[in-house]
Amino acid sequence: MALEHITVLDLTHMLSGPYGTMLLADLGARTIKVEPPGSGEGTRRLLEHDPDYSRNGMGAYYLTLNRNKESICVDLKSDAGRAIFMDLVRQADVVYDNFSVGVTARLGIDHESLARVNPRIITCSVSGFGQTGPHTQRPAFDQVVQAMGGGMSITGSPETGPTRSGIPIGDLGGGIFGTMGVLAAIAERDRTGLGQHVDVSMLDVQISMLNYMATMYLMSGIVPKGIGNGHFVHVPYNAYPTADGHIIIACIGDPFFERFVECIDIPQLRDPEYRRQPVRYAAKAEIDQLVSDKLLSHGTAHWLAVFSAARIPCGPVNNFAQALDDEQVRARDMVVQVTMPDGEQLSMPGNPVKLSRAGKSTFTAPPELGAQTQAVLGGWLGYSAEHMTQLRAAGAIG
Protein backbone atom coordinates (compact mmCIF):
# COMPACT_ATOMS: atom_id res chain seq x y z
CA MET A 1 0.00 0.00 0.00
CA ALA A 2 1.28 3.45 -0.94
CA LEU A 3 1.20 4.92 2.59
CA GLU A 4 2.12 1.86 4.64
CA HIS A 5 5.30 3.68 5.78
CA ILE A 6 3.22 6.51 7.31
CA THR A 7 1.71 6.56 10.81
CA VAL A 8 -1.16 8.93 11.53
CA LEU A 9 -2.35 9.95 14.99
CA ASP A 10 -6.04 10.59 14.50
CA LEU A 11 -7.60 13.12 16.89
CA THR A 12 -10.66 13.66 14.74
CA HIS A 13 -14.37 13.43 15.50
CA MET A 14 -17.72 13.66 13.71
CA LEU A 15 -17.32 13.72 9.88
CA SER A 16 -14.82 16.06 8.19
CA GLY A 17 -11.76 14.88 10.10
CA PRO A 18 -12.60 11.16 10.28
CA TYR A 19 -13.32 11.12 6.55
CA GLY A 20 -9.90 12.63 5.85
CA THR A 21 -8.11 10.09 8.01
CA MET A 22 -10.22 7.27 6.55
CA LEU A 23 -8.82 8.17 3.15
CA LEU A 24 -5.27 7.95 4.50
CA ALA A 25 -6.04 4.63 6.20
CA ASP A 26 -7.57 3.26 2.99
CA LEU A 27 -4.29 4.10 1.23
CA GLY A 28 -2.36 2.08 3.77
CA ALA A 29 -1.35 4.54 6.51
CA ARG A 30 -1.31 3.08 10.00
CA THR A 31 -3.99 5.25 11.55
CA ILE A 32 -4.29 5.30 15.34
CA LYS A 33 -7.34 6.98 16.80
CA VAL A 34 -6.43 8.73 20.05
CA GLU A 35 -9.71 8.86 21.96
CA PRO A 36 -10.68 10.13 25.41
CA PRO A 37 -11.20 7.33 27.96
CA GLY A 38 -14.80 6.56 28.76
CA SER A 39 -16.95 7.55 25.82
CA GLY A 40 -14.46 7.83 22.97
CA GLU A 41 -15.07 10.19 20.07
CA GLY A 42 -18.55 11.50 19.36
CA THR A 43 -19.62 9.39 16.40
CA ARG A 44 -19.30 6.19 18.45
CA ARG A 45 -22.66 7.07 20.00
CA LEU A 46 -24.50 8.10 16.84
CA LEU A 47 -27.12 5.50 15.86
CA GLU A 48 -25.39 2.93 18.11
CA HIS A 49 -28.69 1.26 19.08
CA ASP A 50 -30.61 1.82 15.85
CA PRO A 51 -31.94 -1.57 14.63
CA ASP A 52 -31.36 -0.68 10.97
CA TYR A 53 -28.18 1.39 11.11
CA SER A 54 -25.94 -0.24 13.73
CA ARG A 55 -23.87 -3.38 14.14
CA ASN A 56 -21.95 -4.58 17.19
CA GLY A 57 -22.98 -1.46 19.09
CA MET A 58 -21.55 0.89 16.45
CA GLY A 59 -23.64 3.12 14.18
CA ALA A 60 -23.18 3.63 10.45
CA TYR A 61 -21.23 6.87 10.94
CA TYR A 62 -18.56 5.26 13.07
CA LEU A 63 -18.53 1.98 11.14
CA THR A 64 -17.81 3.69 7.83
CA LEU A 65 -15.43 6.45 8.89
CA ASN A 66 -13.19 4.37 11.11
CA ARG A 67 -12.49 1.21 9.15
CA ASN A 68 -8.79 0.29 8.84
CA LYS A 69 -7.97 2.19 12.06
CA GLU A 70 -6.73 1.32 15.54
CA SER A 71 -7.96 2.86 18.80
CA ILE A 72 -6.13 3.87 21.96
CA CYS A 73 -7.54 5.76 24.93
CA VAL A 74 -5.39 8.62 26.23
CA ASP A 75 -6.52 11.53 28.38
CA LEU A 76 -4.97 14.53 26.65
CA LYS A 77 -6.21 16.83 29.40
CA SER A 78 -3.85 15.24 31.94
CA ASP A 79 -0.09 15.77 32.20
CA ALA A 80 0.53 12.03 32.03
CA GLY A 81 -1.70 11.71 28.97
CA ARG A 82 0.10 14.51 27.16
CA ALA A 83 3.43 12.89 27.97
CA ILE A 84 2.17 9.68 26.35
CA PHE A 85 1.02 11.64 23.35
CA MET A 86 4.45 13.24 22.96
CA ASP A 87 6.00 9.77 22.97
CA LEU A 88 3.59 8.81 20.19
CA VAL A 89 4.46 11.96 18.25
CA ARG A 90 8.16 11.08 18.37
CA GLN A 91 7.36 7.94 16.35
CA ALA A 92 4.57 9.29 14.13
CA ASP A 93 4.40 11.15 10.82
CA VAL A 94 1.06 12.95 10.94
CA VAL A 95 -1.28 14.36 13.60
CA TYR A 96 -4.72 15.12 12.14
CA ASP A 97 -7.49 16.96 14.02
CA ASN A 98 -10.69 18.87 13.42
CA PHE A 99 -10.94 20.57 16.80
CA SER A 100 -12.17 24.13 17.16
CA VAL A 101 -9.39 26.66 16.58
CA GLY A 102 -7.25 27.08 19.70
CA VAL A 103 -7.93 23.68 21.28
CA THR A 104 -4.58 22.14 20.32
CA ALA A 105 -2.72 25.20 21.67
CA ARG A 106 -4.62 25.02 24.96
CA LEU A 107 -3.73 21.33 25.26
CA GLY A 108 -0.11 22.00 24.37
CA ILE A 109 -0.25 19.80 21.27
CA ASP A 110 -0.20 22.45 18.54
CA HIS A 111 2.32 22.15 15.70
CA GLU A 112 4.95 24.33 17.35
CA SER A 113 4.87 22.19 20.51
CA LEU A 114 4.94 18.89 18.62
CA ALA A 115 7.73 20.02 16.29
CA ARG A 116 9.97 20.52 19.30
CA VAL A 117 9.91 16.77 19.95
CA ASN A 118 9.71 15.71 16.28
CA PRO A 119 10.72 18.27 13.63
CA ARG A 120 9.41 15.91 10.93
CA ILE A 121 5.87 15.87 12.27
CA ILE A 122 3.09 17.03 9.95
CA THR A 123 -0.02 18.39 11.60
CA CYS A 124 -3.35 19.01 9.90
CA SER A 125 -6.29 20.96 11.29
CA VAL A 126 -9.63 21.06 9.47
CA SER A 127 -11.94 23.73 10.87
CA GLY A 128 -14.93 25.73 9.75
CA PHE A 129 -13.11 28.97 9.00
CA GLY A 130 -9.41 28.22 9.30
CA GLN A 131 -6.68 29.32 11.69
CA THR A 132 -6.53 32.97 10.55
CA GLY A 133 -9.00 35.77 9.85
CA PRO A 134 -11.75 37.45 11.89
CA HIS A 135 -14.04 34.43 12.29
CA THR A 136 -11.73 31.67 13.54
CA GLN A 137 -13.85 31.16 16.68
CA ARG A 138 -17.17 30.96 14.87
CA PRO A 139 -18.71 27.46 15.12
CA ALA A 140 -19.56 25.76 11.85
CA PHE A 141 -21.07 22.56 10.59
CA ASP A 142 -21.60 21.29 7.08
CA GLN A 143 -24.71 23.24 6.16
CA VAL A 144 -23.29 26.49 7.53
CA VAL A 145 -20.35 26.43 5.15
CA GLN A 146 -22.51 25.17 2.30
CA ALA A 147 -24.65 28.26 2.77
CA MET A 148 -21.83 30.76 3.33
CA GLY A 149 -19.76 29.34 0.47
CA GLY A 150 -22.34 30.31 -2.17
CA GLY A 151 -23.12 26.81 -3.42
CA MET A 152 -26.58 26.67 -1.85
CA SER A 153 -27.62 29.82 -3.72
CA ILE A 154 -27.23 28.09 -7.09
CA THR A 155 -28.64 24.73 -5.98
CA GLY A 156 -32.37 24.43 -6.40
CA SER A 157 -34.40 26.87 -8.44
CA PRO A 158 -36.10 30.25 -7.97
CA GLU A 159 -39.23 28.30 -7.03
CA THR A 160 -37.61 26.05 -4.43
CA GLY A 161 -35.17 28.60 -3.06
CA PRO A 162 -31.64 27.69 -1.89
CA THR A 163 -31.11 23.97 -1.35
CA ARG A 164 -28.26 22.20 0.38
CA SER A 165 -26.44 19.39 -1.35
CA GLY A 166 -27.91 16.00 -0.51
CA ILE A 167 -24.48 14.79 0.60
CA PRO A 168 -22.52 16.78 3.21
CA ILE A 169 -20.04 18.36 0.81
CA GLY A 170 -18.98 20.94 3.41
CA ASP A 171 -17.68 18.24 5.74
CA LEU A 172 -16.51 15.82 3.07
CA GLY A 173 -14.74 18.55 1.11
CA GLY A 174 -12.86 19.63 4.24
CA GLY A 175 -11.67 16.08 4.82
CA ILE A 176 -10.61 15.58 1.21
CA PHE A 177 -8.60 18.80 1.07
CA GLY A 178 -7.09 18.08 4.49
CA THR A 179 -5.80 14.77 3.20
CA MET A 180 -4.57 16.42 0.01
CA GLY A 181 -2.64 18.90 2.14
CA VAL A 182 -1.13 16.11 4.24
CA LEU A 183 0.07 14.29 1.13
CA ALA A 184 1.62 17.52 -0.20
CA ALA A 185 3.40 18.04 3.14
CA ILE A 186 4.71 14.46 3.07
CA ALA A 187 6.11 15.04 -0.42
CA GLU A 188 7.75 18.30 0.69
CA ARG A 189 9.20 16.62 3.78
CA ASP A 190 10.90 14.05 1.56
CA ARG A 191 12.86 16.98 0.09
CA THR A 192 13.52 19.08 3.21
CA GLY A 193 13.27 16.64 6.11
CA LEU A 194 10.90 18.99 7.94
CA GLY A 195 7.22 18.76 8.75
CA GLN A 196 4.73 21.63 8.69
CA HIS A 197 1.17 22.53 9.57
CA VAL A 198 -1.73 22.06 7.15
CA ASP A 199 -4.55 24.57 7.76
CA VAL A 200 -7.79 23.74 5.94
CA SER A 201 -10.93 25.85 6.21
CA MET A 202 -14.17 24.18 5.18
CA LEU A 203 -15.39 27.58 3.93
CA ASP A 204 -12.23 27.97 1.83
CA VAL A 205 -12.95 24.60 0.25
CA GLN A 206 -16.48 25.61 -0.69
CA ILE A 207 -15.17 28.82 -2.28
CA SER A 208 -12.56 26.83 -4.21
CA MET A 209 -15.23 24.49 -5.55
CA LEU A 210 -17.20 27.41 -6.99
CA ASN A 211 -14.36 27.33 -9.52
CA TYR A 212 -15.13 28.78 -12.97
CA MET A 213 -18.52 30.10 -11.84
CA ALA A 214 -16.77 32.31 -9.29
CA THR A 215 -14.47 33.60 -12.04
CA MET A 216 -17.48 34.36 -14.23
CA TYR A 217 -19.01 36.44 -11.43
CA LEU A 218 -15.72 38.22 -10.69
CA MET A 219 -15.36 39.06 -14.40
CA SER A 220 -18.90 40.28 -14.97
CA GLY A 221 -20.45 41.21 -11.63
CA ILE A 222 -23.47 39.06 -12.59
CA VAL A 223 -24.71 37.05 -9.60
CA PRO A 224 -25.86 33.59 -10.76
CA LYS A 225 -29.22 32.18 -9.71
CA GLY A 226 -30.38 28.66 -9.01
CA ILE A 227 -31.47 26.88 -12.20
CA GLY A 228 -32.30 23.47 -10.79
CA ASN A 229 -30.91 20.62 -12.87
CA GLY A 230 -30.52 22.76 -15.98
CA HIS A 231 -27.41 24.48 -17.32
CA PHE A 232 -26.78 28.18 -17.85
CA VAL A 233 -25.35 27.59 -21.35
CA HIS A 234 -26.33 24.21 -22.79
CA VAL A 235 -29.74 22.96 -23.98
CA PRO A 236 -31.02 20.28 -23.62
CA TYR A 237 -29.16 19.68 -20.37
CA ASN A 238 -31.44 18.65 -17.55
CA ALA A 239 -33.14 15.87 -15.61
CA TYR A 240 -36.17 14.74 -17.59
CA PRO A 241 -39.02 12.44 -16.45
CA THR A 242 -39.55 9.18 -18.26
CA ALA A 243 -42.41 6.70 -17.98
CA ASP A 244 -40.75 5.07 -14.95
CA GLY A 245 -38.10 7.43 -13.59
CA HIS A 246 -35.77 10.24 -14.63
CA ILE A 247 -32.90 10.54 -17.06
CA ILE A 248 -30.10 13.07 -17.40
CA ILE A 249 -29.33 14.34 -20.89
CA ALA A 250 -26.28 16.58 -21.41
CA CYS A 251 -25.97 17.95 -24.94
CA ILE A 252 -22.87 20.08 -24.70
CA GLY A 253 -22.26 21.79 -28.02
CA ASP A 254 -23.90 21.75 -31.44
CA PRO A 255 -22.66 18.31 -32.65
CA PHE A 256 -24.31 16.54 -29.71
CA PHE A 257 -27.53 18.44 -30.33
CA GLU A 258 -27.59 17.45 -33.98
CA ARG A 259 -27.25 13.77 -33.10
CA PHE A 260 -29.85 14.19 -30.35
CA VAL A 261 -32.39 15.61 -32.82
CA GLU A 262 -31.93 12.63 -35.12
CA CYS A 263 -32.48 9.99 -32.44
CA ILE A 264 -35.33 11.59 -30.44
CA ASP A 265 -37.38 12.56 -33.52
CA ILE A 266 -39.19 15.69 -32.33
CA PRO A 267 -40.15 17.60 -35.53
CA GLN A 268 -40.05 21.03 -33.88
CA LEU A 269 -36.39 20.54 -32.92
CA ARG A 270 -35.43 20.19 -36.59
CA ASP A 271 -35.82 23.94 -37.03
CA PRO A 272 -32.45 25.00 -38.53
CA GLU A 273 -32.30 27.93 -36.11
CA TYR A 274 -31.94 25.50 -33.21
CA ARG A 275 -28.58 24.37 -34.55
CA ARG A 276 -27.12 27.49 -32.94
CA GLN A 277 -26.62 27.44 -29.17
CA PRO A 278 -27.79 31.02 -28.44
CA VAL A 279 -31.11 30.32 -30.13
CA ARG A 280 -31.53 27.05 -28.25
CA TYR A 281 -30.82 28.72 -24.93
CA ALA A 282 -33.32 31.48 -25.63
CA ALA A 283 -35.91 28.74 -26.21
CA LYS A 284 -34.78 26.63 -23.24
CA ALA A 285 -38.20 26.37 -21.58
CA GLU A 286 -39.89 25.35 -24.84
CA ILE A 287 -37.23 22.76 -25.72
CA ASP A 288 -37.23 21.28 -22.21
CA GLN A 289 -41.01 20.88 -22.39
CA LEU A 290 -40.87 19.21 -25.80
CA VAL A 291 -38.19 16.79 -24.60
CA SER A 292 -40.05 16.04 -21.37
CA ASP A 293 -43.28 15.24 -23.21
CA LYS A 294 -41.49 12.90 -25.62
CA LEU A 295 -39.53 11.05 -22.95
CA LEU A 296 -42.69 10.22 -21.01
CA SER A 297 -43.65 7.86 -23.86
CA HIS A 298 -41.11 5.21 -22.78
CA GLY A 299 -39.19 4.05 -19.73
CA THR A 300 -35.66 5.03 -18.72
CA ALA A 301 -34.03 1.84 -20.07
CA HIS A 302 -35.48 2.45 -23.53
CA TRP A 303 -34.14 5.98 -23.74
CA LEU A 304 -30.75 5.06 -22.32
CA ALA A 305 -30.39 2.50 -25.11
CA VAL A 306 -31.43 5.03 -27.77
CA PHE A 307 -29.17 7.82 -26.59
CA SER A 308 -26.22 5.57 -25.76
CA ALA A 309 -26.32 4.12 -29.28
CA ALA A 310 -26.02 7.68 -30.60
CA ARG A 311 -23.29 8.48 -28.04
CA ILE A 312 -25.37 11.19 -26.41
CA PRO A 313 -24.15 11.86 -22.85
CA CYS A 314 -26.90 10.50 -20.63
CA GLY A 315 -27.53 8.56 -17.47
CA PRO A 316 -30.30 7.43 -15.14
CA VAL A 317 -31.05 9.36 -11.96
CA ASN A 318 -30.30 6.49 -9.62
CA ASN A 319 -31.51 6.00 -6.09
CA PHE A 320 -29.05 4.48 -3.60
CA ALA A 321 -30.06 0.92 -4.42
CA GLN A 322 -29.54 1.46 -8.12
CA ALA A 323 -26.28 3.41 -7.74
CA LEU A 324 -24.67 0.88 -5.40
CA ASP A 325 -25.71 -2.03 -7.64
CA ASP A 326 -24.50 -0.41 -10.87
CA GLU A 327 -22.27 -2.81 -12.83
CA GLN A 328 -19.60 -0.14 -13.35
CA VAL A 329 -19.58 0.70 -9.64
CA ARG A 330 -19.24 -2.98 -8.74
CA ALA A 331 -16.56 -3.59 -11.36
CA ARG A 332 -14.49 -0.76 -9.80
CA ASP A 333 -14.75 -2.29 -6.30
CA MET A 334 -16.71 0.69 -5.03
CA VAL A 335 -18.75 -1.56 -2.77
CA VAL A 336 -16.43 -3.46 -0.44
CA GLN A 337 -16.85 -6.01 2.34
CA VAL A 338 -15.66 -5.37 5.89
CA THR A 339 -15.56 -8.37 8.19
CA MET A 340 -16.92 -7.51 11.63
CA PRO A 341 -15.63 -9.14 14.86
CA ASP A 342 -18.61 -11.52 14.91
CA GLY A 343 -17.91 -12.62 11.32
CA GLU A 344 -20.66 -10.62 9.63
CA GLN A 345 -19.73 -9.17 6.25
CA LEU A 346 -20.72 -5.49 6.17
CA SER A 347 -20.87 -3.61 2.86
CA MET A 348 -19.47 -0.08 2.59
CA PRO A 349 -18.38 2.34 -0.16
CA GLY A 350 -14.92 1.51 -1.47
CA ASN A 351 -11.78 3.56 -2.11
CA PRO A 352 -11.98 5.66 -5.30
CA VAL A 353 -8.19 6.03 -5.60
CA LYS A 354 -6.81 3.21 -7.74
CA LEU A 355 -3.00 2.93 -7.75
CA SER A 356 -1.51 0.63 -10.37
CA ARG A 357 1.26 -0.76 -8.14
CA ALA A 358 -0.88 -1.24 -5.05
CA GLY A 359 -2.15 -4.62 -4.01
CA LYS A 360 -5.83 -5.36 -3.71
CA SER A 361 -7.32 -3.26 -0.95
CA THR A 362 -8.54 -4.93 2.20
CA PHE A 363 -10.72 -3.32 4.83
CA THR A 364 -10.62 -4.10 8.53
CA ALA A 365 -13.42 -3.52 11.01
CA PRO A 366 -13.48 -0.25 12.96
CA PRO A 367 -11.85 -0.67 16.38
CA GLU A 368 -13.56 -1.11 19.69
CA LEU A 369 -12.78 1.75 22.06
CA GLY A 370 -9.17 1.46 23.23
CA ALA A 371 -8.74 -1.98 21.66
CA GLN A 372 -5.11 -1.33 20.68
CA THR A 373 -3.98 0.68 23.73
CA GLN A 374 -1.90 -2.22 25.05
CA ALA A 375 -0.40 -3.08 21.66
CA VAL A 376 0.49 0.49 20.72
CA LEU A 377 1.87 1.66 24.06
CA GLY A 378 3.39 -1.63 25.10
CA GLY A 379 4.52 -2.89 21.70
CA TRP A 380 5.19 0.21 19.61
CA LEU A 381 6.41 2.53 22.39
CA GLY A 382 7.85 -0.19 24.59
CA TYR A 383 6.08 0.76 27.81
CA SER A 384 6.47 -1.84 30.54
CA ALA A 385 3.50 -3.67 31.99
CA GLU A 386 4.12 -1.94 35.33
CA HIS A 387 4.14 1.50 33.72
CA MET A 388 0.93 0.69 31.86
CA THR A 389 -0.72 -0.37 35.10
CA GLN A 390 0.30 2.89 36.76
CA LEU A 391 -1.03 4.96 33.84
CA ARG A 392 -4.31 3.09 33.87
CA ALA A 393 -4.68 3.56 37.63
CA ALA A 394 -4.06 7.29 37.20
CA GLY A 395 -6.76 7.51 34.50
CA ALA A 396 -4.24 8.63 31.86
CA ILE A 397 -5.16 5.70 29.61
CA GLY A 398 -8.17 3.49 29.19
C-alpha positions in Angstrom: 0.0 0.0 0.0 1.3 3.5 -0.9 1.2 4.9 2.6 2.1 1.9 4.6 5.3 3.7 5.8 3.2 6.5 7.3 1.7 6.6 10.8 -1.2 8.9 11.5 -2.4 10.0 15.0 -6.0 10.6 14.5 -7.6 13.1 16.9 -10.7 13.7 14.7 -14.4 13.4 15.5 -17.7 13.7 13.7 -17.3 13.7 9.9 -14.8 16.1 8.2 -11.8 14.9 10.1 -12.6 11.2 10.3 -13.3 11.1 6.5 -9.9 12.6 5.9 -8.1 10.1 8.0 -10.2 7.3 6.6 -8.8 8.2 3.1 -5.3 8.0 4.5 -6.0 4.6 6.2 -7.6 3.3 3.0 -4.3 4.1 1.2 -2.4 2.1 3.8 -1.4 4.5 6.5 -1.3 3.1 10.0 -4.0 5.2 11.6 -4.3 5.3 15.3 -7.3 7.0 16.8 -6.4 8.7 20.1 -9.7 8.9 22.0 -10.7 10.1 25.4 -11.2 7.3 28.0 -14.8 6.6 28.8 -17.0 7.6 25.8 -14.5 7.8 23.0 -15.1 10.2 20.1 -18.6 11.5 19.4 -19.6 9.4 16.4 -19.3 6.2 18.5 -22.7 7.1 20.0 -24.5 8.1 16.8 -27.1 5.5 15.9 -25.4 2.9 18.1 -28.7 1.3 19.1 -30.6 1.8 15.9 -31.9 -1.6 14.6 -31.4 -0.7 11.0 -28.2 1.4 11.1 -25.9 -0.2 13.7 -23.9 -3.4 14.1 -21.9 -4.6 17.2 -23.0 -1.5 19.1 -21.6 0.9 16.4 -23.6 3.1 14.2 -23.2 3.6 10.4 -21.2 6.9 10.9 -18.6 5.3 13.1 -18.5 2.0 11.1 -17.8 3.7 7.8 -15.4 6.5 8.9 -13.2 4.4 11.1 -12.5 1.2 9.1 -8.8 0.3 8.8 -8.0 2.2 12.1 -6.7 1.3 15.5 -8.0 2.9 18.8 -6.1 3.9 22.0 -7.5 5.8 24.9 -5.4 8.6 26.2 -6.5 11.5 28.4 -5.0 14.5 26.6 -6.2 16.8 29.4 -3.8 15.2 31.9 -0.1 15.8 32.2 0.5 12.0 32.0 -1.7 11.7 29.0 0.1 14.5 27.2 3.4 12.9 28.0 2.2 9.7 26.4 1.0 11.6 23.3 4.4 13.2 23.0 6.0 9.8 23.0 3.6 8.8 20.2 4.5 12.0 18.2 8.2 11.1 18.4 7.4 7.9 16.4 4.6 9.3 14.1 4.4 11.1 10.8 1.1 13.0 10.9 -1.3 14.4 13.6 -4.7 15.1 12.1 -7.5 17.0 14.0 -10.7 18.9 13.4 -10.9 20.6 16.8 -12.2 24.1 17.2 -9.4 26.7 16.6 -7.3 27.1 19.7 -7.9 23.7 21.3 -4.6 22.1 20.3 -2.7 25.2 21.7 -4.6 25.0 25.0 -3.7 21.3 25.3 -0.1 22.0 24.4 -0.2 19.8 21.3 -0.2 22.5 18.5 2.3 22.1 15.7 4.9 24.3 17.4 4.9 22.2 20.5 4.9 18.9 18.6 7.7 20.0 16.3 10.0 20.5 19.3 9.9 16.8 19.9 9.7 15.7 16.3 10.7 18.3 13.6 9.4 15.9 10.9 5.9 15.9 12.3 3.1 17.0 9.9 0.0 18.4 11.6 -3.4 19.0 9.9 -6.3 21.0 11.3 -9.6 21.1 9.5 -11.9 23.7 10.9 -14.9 25.7 9.7 -13.1 29.0 9.0 -9.4 28.2 9.3 -6.7 29.3 11.7 -6.5 33.0 10.6 -9.0 35.8 9.9 -11.7 37.4 11.9 -14.0 34.4 12.3 -11.7 31.7 13.5 -13.8 31.2 16.7 -17.2 31.0 14.9 -18.7 27.5 15.1 -19.6 25.8 11.9 -21.1 22.6 10.6 -21.6 21.3 7.1 -24.7 23.2 6.2 -23.3 26.5 7.5 -20.3 26.4 5.2 -22.5 25.2 2.3 -24.6 28.3 2.8 -21.8 30.8 3.3 -19.8 29.3 0.5 -22.3 30.3 -2.2 -23.1 26.8 -3.4 -26.6 26.7 -1.9 -27.6 29.8 -3.7 -27.2 28.1 -7.1 -28.6 24.7 -6.0 -32.4 24.4 -6.4 -34.4 26.9 -8.4 -36.1 30.3 -8.0 -39.2 28.3 -7.0 -37.6 26.0 -4.4 -35.2 28.6 -3.1 -31.6 27.7 -1.9 -31.1 24.0 -1.3 -28.3 22.2 0.4 -26.4 19.4 -1.4 -27.9 16.0 -0.5 -24.5 14.8 0.6 -22.5 16.8 3.2 -20.0 18.4 0.8 -19.0 20.9 3.4 -17.7 18.2 5.7 -16.5 15.8 3.1 -14.7 18.6 1.1 -12.9 19.6 4.2 -11.7 16.1 4.8 -10.6 15.6 1.2 -8.6 18.8 1.1 -7.1 18.1 4.5 -5.8 14.8 3.2 -4.6 16.4 0.0 -2.6 18.9 2.1 -1.1 16.1 4.2 0.1 14.3 1.1 1.6 17.5 -0.2 3.4 18.0 3.1 4.7 14.5 3.1 6.1 15.0 -0.4 7.7 18.3 0.7 9.2 16.6 3.8 10.9 14.0 1.6 12.9 17.0 0.1 13.5 19.1 3.2 13.3 16.6 6.1 10.9 19.0 7.9 7.2 18.8 8.8 4.7 21.6 8.7 1.2 22.5 9.6 -1.7 22.1 7.1 -4.6 24.6 7.8 -7.8 23.7 5.9 -10.9 25.8 6.2 -14.2 24.2 5.2 -15.4 27.6 3.9 -12.2 28.0 1.8 -12.9 24.6 0.2 -16.5 25.6 -0.7 -15.2 28.8 -2.3 -12.6 26.8 -4.2 -15.2 24.5 -5.6 -17.2 27.4 -7.0 -14.4 27.3 -9.5 -15.1 28.8 -13.0 -18.5 30.1 -11.8 -16.8 32.3 -9.3 -14.5 33.6 -12.0 -17.5 34.4 -14.2 -19.0 36.4 -11.4 -15.7 38.2 -10.7 -15.4 39.1 -14.4 -18.9 40.3 -15.0 -20.5 41.2 -11.6 -23.5 39.1 -12.6 -24.7 37.1 -9.6 -25.9 33.6 -10.8 -29.2 32.2 -9.7 -30.4 28.7 -9.0 -31.5 26.9 -12.2 -32.3 23.5 -10.8 -30.9 20.6 -12.9 -30.5 22.8 -16.0 -27.4 24.5 -17.3 -26.8 28.2 -17.8 -25.3 27.6 -21.4 -26.3 24.2 -22.8 -29.7 23.0 -24.0 -31.0 20.3 -23.6 -29.2 19.7 -20.4 -31.4 18.6 -17.6 -33.1 15.9 -15.6 -36.2 14.7 -17.6 -39.0 12.4 -16.4 -39.6 9.2 -18.3 -42.4 6.7 -18.0 -40.8 5.1 -15.0 -38.1 7.4 -13.6 -35.8 10.2 -14.6 -32.9 10.5 -17.1 -30.1 13.1 -17.4 -29.3 14.3 -20.9 -26.3 16.6 -21.4 -26.0 18.0 -24.9 -22.9 20.1 -24.7 -22.3 21.8 -28.0 -23.9 21.8 -31.4 -22.7 18.3 -32.7 -24.3 16.5 -29.7 -27.5 18.4 -30.3 -27.6 17.4 -34.0 -27.3 13.8 -33.1 -29.9 14.2 -30.3 -32.4 15.6 -32.8 -31.9 12.6 -35.1 -32.5 10.0 -32.4 -35.3 11.6 -30.4 -37.4 12.6 -33.5 -39.2 15.7 -32.3 -40.1 17.6 -35.5 -40.0 21.0 -33.9 -36.4 20.5 -32.9 -35.4 20.2 -36.6 -35.8 23.9 -37.0 -32.5 25.0 -38.5 -32.3 27.9 -36.1 -31.9 25.5 -33.2 -28.6 24.4 -34.5 -27.1 27.5 -32.9 -26.6 27.4 -29.2 -27.8 31.0 -28.4 -31.1 30.3 -30.1 -31.5 27.1 -28.2 -30.8 28.7 -24.9 -33.3 31.5 -25.6 -35.9 28.7 -26.2 -34.8 26.6 -23.2 -38.2 26.4 -21.6 -39.9 25.4 -24.8 -37.2 22.8 -25.7 -37.2 21.3 -22.2 -41.0 20.9 -22.4 -40.9 19.2 -25.8 -38.2 16.8 -24.6 -40.1 16.0 -21.4 -43.3 15.2 -23.2 -41.5 12.9 -25.6 -39.5 11.0 -22.9 -42.7 10.2 -21.0 -43.7 7.9 -23.9 -41.1 5.2 -22.8 -39.2 4.1 -19.7 -35.7 5.0 -18.7 -34.0 1.8 -20.1 -35.5 2.5 -23.5 -34.1 6.0 -23.7 -30.8 5.1 -22.3 -30.4 2.5 -25.1 -31.4 5.0 -27.8 -29.2 7.8 -26.6 -26.2 5.6 -25.8 -26.3 4.1 -29.3 -26.0 7.7 -30.6 -23.3 8.5 -28.0 -25.4 11.2 -26.4 -24.1 11.9 -22.8 -26.9 10.5 -20.6 -27.5 8.6 -17.5 -30.3 7.4 -15.1 -31.1 9.4 -12.0 -30.3 6.5 -9.6 -31.5 6.0 -6.1 -29.0 4.5 -3.6 -30.1 0.9 -4.4 -29.5 1.5 -8.1 -26.3 3.4 -7.7 -24.7 0.9 -5.4 -25.7 -2.0 -7.6 -24.5 -0.4 -10.9 -22.3 -2.8 -12.8 -19.6 -0.1 -13.3 -19.6 0.7 -9.6 -19.2 -3.0 -8.7 -16.6 -3.6 -11.4 -14.5 -0.8 -9.8 -14.8 -2.3 -6.3 -16.7 0.7 -5.0 -18.8 -1.6 -2.8 -16.4 -3.5 -0.4 -16.8 -6.0 2.3 -15.7 -5.4 5.9 -15.6 -8.4 8.2 -16.9 -7.5 11.6 -15.6 -9.1 14.9 -18.6 -11.5 14.9 -17.9 -12.6 11.3 -20.7 -10.6 9.6 -19.7 -9.2 6.3 -20.7 -5.5 6.2 -20.9 -3.6 2.9 -19.5 -0.1 2.6 -18.4 2.3 -0.2 -14.9 1.5 -1.5 -11.8 3.6 -2.1 -12.0 5.7 -5.3 -8.2 6.0 -5.6 -6.8 3.2 -7.7 -3.0 2.9 -7.7 -1.5 0.6 -10.4 1.3 -0.8 -8.1 -0.9 -1.2 -5.1 -2.1 -4.6 -4.0 -5.8 -5.4 -3.7 -7.3 -3.3 -1.0 -8.5 -4.9 2.2 -10.7 -3.3 4.8 -10.6 -4.1 8.5 -13.4 -3.5 11.0 -13.5 -0.3 13.0 -11.9 -0.7 16.4 -13.6 -1.1 19.7 -12.8 1.7 22.1 -9.2 1.5 23.2 -8.7 -2.0 21.7 -5.1 -1.3 20.7 -4.0 0.7 23.7 -1.9 -2.2 25.0 -0.4 -3.1 21.7 0.5 0.5 20.7 1.9 1.7 24.1 3.4 -1.6 25.1 4.5 -2.9 21.7 5.2 0.2 19.6 6.4 2.5 22.4 7.9 -0.2 24.6 6.1 0.8 27.8 6.5 -1.8 30.5 3.5 -3.7 32.0 4.1 -1.9 35.3 4.1 1.5 33.7 0.9 0.7 31.9 -0.7 -0.4 35.1 0.3 2.9 36.8 -1.0 5.0 33.8 -4.3 3.1 33.9 -4.7 3.6 37.6 -4.1 7.3 37.2 -6.8 7.5 34.5 -4.2 8.6 31.9 -5.2 5.7 29.6 -8.2 3.5 29.2 
